[in-house]
């Protein structure tokens, strides 16, 4: 069968889809990924066939409501609002929906797979009369975001003669149940398999370190907004501890770190699944992809949430006993270093992380869930 995968043009949205798309390909199905043109090269590096739905889009401009800074970026913000998520990604989907529907018309998919903030795929599924599978990438978004997004796409829906986007007939969740938001909608559990881009493994990464190795990262978006000053200062703070500190930062920011003290290494951008091989703990920004990758390795964490759902992710990690949290307003090198010492020395954090790893390992595998997707599409073709 033919499967169309739709995603927002962002690593945190696309990367979690890659292992499942490959599981579908491994079962002999044809998979095509579509998204705005600026992310096509990254999709190609995953080995998946991809085609642009529309020319490059300025994401900030596309999602801007004109109402000032997004609430997740305001000082003291704890979470992104349902309204802003729904309207922002709804506006983005309205800009891509005509192109996505056109791709679907040429590709003639039997199934559409979309991540939870990409809504043009749901319109394409409705237009083609094929089932929609929603592939979650972390903590579930409130259902209202889908309704708000549909309102943003009303003009296109009217032109296409559709009352609404397709509703998901199967929801797939890669977040361990004990980490997921309480009250989340029922979904098919699936084992999380880390994928965070292509990369070449440097020889030092496969060597057993002579000191406990810890990874420090703020992902790709936080350094773009807030800079790398906190990373550099934290590296300097940790240089006095008996650890090897690896700072993972996008290549374009690596030079801004400057000279680092002994025992601190700038790794530039490496797939986290490689980087965590010999790590004993992770300090990160609360990004769900980083959190789930660390849990796949059973690593205790220190979360430094800055914006959006990073706060909710940090709260859930702490509730599961797998992480210590340092709030944005409390982040200092000394405070983060002390939190890292706690998660490395107090056994409860490692126990919480191992419990989540065991939960993930026990979840149904990708091939099993790919079989369910196959059956869903097959039932529609009868």
Secondary structure, DSSP 8 states (H G I E B T S, - for coil): -EEEEE--SSHHHHHHHHHHHHHHHHTT-EEEEEE-GGGHHHHHHTT--EEESSS---HHHHH--SSSS-GGGSTT--S--HHHHHHHHHHHHHHHHHHHHHHHHHH--SEEEEETT--HHHHHHHHHT-EEEEE--SS---THHHHHHHHHTHHHHHHHT-SS----SEEEE-S-TTTS-TT----EE-------------GGGGS--SSEEEEEE-TTHHHHHH-SHHHHHHHHHHTTSSEEEEEE--HHHHGGG-S--TTEEEEES--HHHHGGGEEEEEE---HHHHHHHHHTT-EEEE---STTHHHHHHHHHHTTSEEE--GGG--HHHHHHHHHHHHHSHHHHHHHHHHHHHHHHS--HHHHHHHHHHHHHHHH-
